[in-house]
């Protein structure tokens, strides 16, 4: 059995198409098909349901893919460990991030890059909570930054990073914009532009609106942060955004950011890694940086917003 054969099988499981899997592995389709066929002969089980086109993996194939992902992850972890012992950490750190945490991730990756100058960082943003957990579990990410307001499944470790607080972003001439605080009920009555309902960040907002006994009726919905800010800039709309986004965007001219209260809730965001030993050396290094970095203080300082206890 060769690592290459396992890589081909994992790629086929991910791409669900022989030609795309071959392209992802930089080989011809016949070469990939033949390698998987030889793997089936060696293991003496069918791995792929074959027809006129790809029809999926067999039950045996689904189980073997899990083992293949684990073996390949252990191979990569071993290579990273040896490299770190010899010349210091090198390679690529892969992190998946929920959309609302994109404004905070640089507070971790910047000190990480300073501490490990030979490592590149790949950040995949705009992912849903479930996608991040799946890709961490499948060894496609070394770590994820996501919500911790619900219990995680077995097989994960979580390190709290900060609490996601929310502000009402509205035009500077709006009456609510001149208040020290605004309630969720008041926000629900404004012409709102919000994230789309299938996004985890929107589902969290809906829970907070519901806790206040109201339900928002946004006229505009989008999966783009920039689109939210652009609509508020017109002076016709308001939106609810995480405080962490102010670290990136600040409070643009002509807008006001007002803390939301009643309820004055915050949702915990944290670093999630796979709970296995020895695990990814990249994940351990990032976790070490996270333990020594006060993201709450960094977000308060850089966004210029109010400070409060968590």
QUIQUIJO-V919870 format. One record per backbone hydrogen bond with DSSP energy under -0.5 kcal/mol. NH is the residue of the N-H (numbers start at 0). CO is the residue of the C=O. If there is no record, write none. Layout:
NH;CO + NH;CO
//
This chain:
5;1 + 6;2 + 7;3 + 8;4 + 9;5 + 10;6 + 11;7 + 12;8 + 13;9 + 14;10 + 15;11 + 20;16 + 21;17 + 22;18 + 23;19 + 24;20 + 25;21 + 25;22 + 26;21 + 31;27 + 32;28 + 33;29 + 34;30 + 35;31 + 36;32 + 37;33 + 38;34 + 39;35 + 40;36 + 41;37 + 42;38 + 43;39 + 44;39 + 48;55 + 49;47 + 50;52 + 54;48 + 57;46 + 61;57 + 62;58 + 63;59 + 64;60 + 65;61 + 66;62 + 67;63 + 68;64 + 69;65 + 70;66 + 71;67 + 72;68 + 73;69 + 74;70 + 75;71 + 76;72 + 77;73 + 78;74 + 79;75 + 80;76 + 81;77 + 82;78 + 83;79 + 84;80 + 85;81 + 86;82 + 87;82 + 87;83 + 90;117 + 92;119 + 93;91 + 94;92 + 94;121 + 95;142 + 96;123 + 97;144 + 98;126 + 100;97 + 101;98 + 103;100 + 104;100 + 106;103 + 107;104 + 108;104 + 109;105 + 111;107 + 112;108 + 113;109 + 114;110 + 115;111 + 118;115 + 119;90 + 121;92 + 122;120 + 123;94 + 123;121 + 124;122 + 126;96 + 131;127 + 132;128 + 133;129 + 134;130 + 135;131 + 136;132 + 137;133 + 138;135 + 139;134 + 140;134 + 141;93 + 142;93 + 143;271 + 144;95 + 145;143 + 145;269 + 147;267 + 155;152 + 156;272 + 158;270 + 160;268 + 161;268 + 163;161 + 163;266 + 164;162 + 166;240 + 167;257 + 168;166 + 168;238 + 169;167 + 169;255 + 171;253 + 173;170 + 177;174 + 178;175 + 181;258 + 183;260 + 183;261 + 186;182 + 187;183 + 188;184 + 188;185 + 189;186 + 191;189 + 192;237 + 193;219 + 195;221 + 198;195 + 201;198 + 202;198 + 203;199 + 204;200 + 205;201 + 206;202 + 207;203 + 208;204 + 209;205 + 210;206 + 211;207 + 212;209 + 213;208 + 218;191 + 219;191 + 221;193 + 227;223 + 228;224 + 229;225 + 230;226 + 231;227 + 232;228 + 233;229 + 233;230 + 234;231 + 235;230 + 236;230 + 237;190 + 238;168 + 240;166 + 242;164 + 244;241 + 245;242 + 246;243 + 247;243 + 247;244 + 248;244 + 249;245 + 251;249 + 254;251 + 255;169 + 257;167 + 257;255 + 258;179 + 259;165 + 260;181 + 264;262 + 266;163 + 268;161 + 269;145 + 270;158 + 271;143 + 272;156 + 274;154 + 275;273 + 283;279 + 284;280 + 285;281 + 286;282 + 287;283 + 288;284 + 289;285 + 290;286 + 291;287 + 292;289 + 294;292 + 295;160 + 297;293 + 298;294 + 299;295 + 300;296 + 301;297 + 302;298 + 303;299 + 304;299
//
